Amino acid sequence: MDKGQVHDFLRQRLGVKAIHSEYGMTELLSQAYSYGDGIFNCPPWMKIVLREDDDPLQLAHPVDTKHPATGLINVIDLANIHSCSFIATDDVGKLYPDGSFEIMGRRDNSDLRGCSLMVV
């Protein structure tokens, strides 16, 4: 099942209109939240930046709301003042001009982490 199918299944079984989600990781103090549409928003001290798949120094920028940037997710979390505030992930995402983002999955052949550890 993909994410949409899981959310549909949960909505039907639970009798709710939306499934809220959280995006975060153990290494970070902050999380981004989706309120049912699969679009995540960060708190003011957290930011998502996308890098190109084939060049980690090249950032991907959204053109407009109809043409979001796509790339690998870097997370800046300024709540981590005494630890690592910058994480480069192998998560693939879309970034919108307002700073909101979507999670599309994991980069092919990346190490198993988080949700990719789930058995299908």
C-alpha positions as CSV (number, residue, x, y, z in Angstrom):
1,M,0.0,0.0,0.0
2,D,1.2,3.5,-0.7
3,K,0.7,6.5,1.6
4,G,-2.6,7.5,-0.1
5,Q,-4.0,4.0,0.2
6,V,-3.1,3.8,3.9
7,H,-4.7,7.2,4.6
8,D,-7.8,6.2,2.7
9,F,-8.0,3.0,4.7
10,L,-7.6,4.8,8.0
11,R,-10.1,7.5,7.0
12,Q,-12.7,4.9,6.1
13,R,-12.1,2.7,9.2
14,L,-11.9,5.6,11.7
15,G,-14.7,7.7,10.1
16,V,-12.6,10.8,9.9
17,K,-12.1,13.4,7.1
18,A,-8.3,13.7,7.3
19,I,-5.2,12.0,8.6
20,H,-2.7,14.3,10.2
21,S,1.0,13.5,9.9
22,E,4.3,14.4,11.5
23,Y,7.7,14.6,9.8
24,G,10.7,14.5,12.1
25,M,13.6,12.3,13.2
26,T,15.4,11.3,16.4
27,E,18.3,13.6,15.7
28,L,16.1,16.7,15.6
29,L,14.1,18.4,18.3
30,S,11.5,19.8,16.0
31,Q,8.8,18.3,13.8
32,A,6.8,19.5,10.8
33,Y,3.1,18.7,10.7
34,S,0.5,18.0,8.0
35,Y,-3.1,18.7,8.8
36,G,-4.6,16.2,6.4
37,D,-3.5,17.2,2.9
38,G,0.0,15.7,2.8
39,I,1.6,19.1,2.8
40,F,3.9,19.7,5.8
41,N,4.6,23.0,7.6
42,C,7.6,23.7,9.8
43,P,7.7,25.8,12.9
44,P,9.5,29.2,12.4
45,W,12.9,27.8,13.7
46,M,12.9,24.8,11.3
47,K,13.5,25.0,7.5
48,I,13.5,22.5,4.7
49,V,16.0,23.0,1.8
50,L,16.2,20.7,-1.2
51,R,19.4,19.6,-2.9
52,E,19.9,18.0,-6.3
53,D,20.2,14.2,-6.4
54,D,23.4,14.2,-8.4
55,D,25.1,17.3,-6.9
56,P,24.8,17.8,-3.1
57,L,26.1,21.4,-3.4
58,Q,23.3,22.4,-5.9
59,L,20.1,23.5,-4.2
60,A,16.7,23.1,-5.9
61,H,14.3,26.1,-5.8
62,P,10.6,26.2,-6.5
63,V,9.5,28.3,-9.4
64,D,5.9,28.9,-8.3
65,T,3.1,27.0,-6.6
66,K,2.4,25.0,-9.7
67,H,6.1,24.1,-10.1
68,P,7.5,23.1,-6.8
69,A,11.2,22.1,-6.5
70,T,11.9,18.4,-6.2
71,G,15.1,17.0,-4.6
72,L,16.6,15.4,-1.5
73,I,15.6,16.9,1.8
74,N,18.0,18.8,4.0
75,V,16.6,19.9,7.4
76,I,17.8,23.0,9.4
77,D,16.5,22.9,13.0
78,L,17.7,25.8,15.1
79,A,16.1,24.2,18.2
80,N,19.2,22.0,18.3
81,I,21.5,24.6,19.8
82,H,23.8,22.1,21.5
83,S,23.8,19.4,18.8
84,C,23.7,19.0,15.1
85,S,21.3,21.6,13.6
86,F,21.6,20.4,10.0
87,I,20.7,17.0,8.6
88,A,21.0,15.8,5.0
89,T,18.5,13.0,4.4
90,D,17.8,10.6,1.5
91,D,14.1,11.5,1.6
92,V,12.8,12.8,-1.6
93,G,10.5,15.8,-1.4
94,K,8.7,18.7,-3.1
95,L,9.3,22.2,-1.8
96,Y,6.8,25.0,-2.4
97,P,7.5,28.8,-2.4
98,D,5.8,29.3,1.0
99,G,8.2,26.8,2.6
100,S,5.7,24.0,2.9
101,F,6.8,20.6,1.5
102,E,5.7,17.0,0.6
103,I,7.4,13.7,1.2
104,M,7.6,11.6,-1.9
105,G,9.5,8.7,-0.5
106,R,13.2,7.5,-0.2
107,R,16.0,7.8,-2.7
108,D,16.6,4.5,-4.5
109,N,19.3,2.3,-2.9
110,S,19.5,4.4,0.2
111,D,20.0,2.9,3.7
112,L,16.9,1.7,5.4
113,R,15.7,4.3,7.9
114,G,12.4,5.1,9.7
115,C,9.3,4.2,7.6
116,S,11.4,2.3,5.0
117,L,12.0,-0.3,7.7
118,M,8.3,-1.3,7.5
119,V,7.7,-4.7,6.0
120,V,5.2,-4.7,3.2
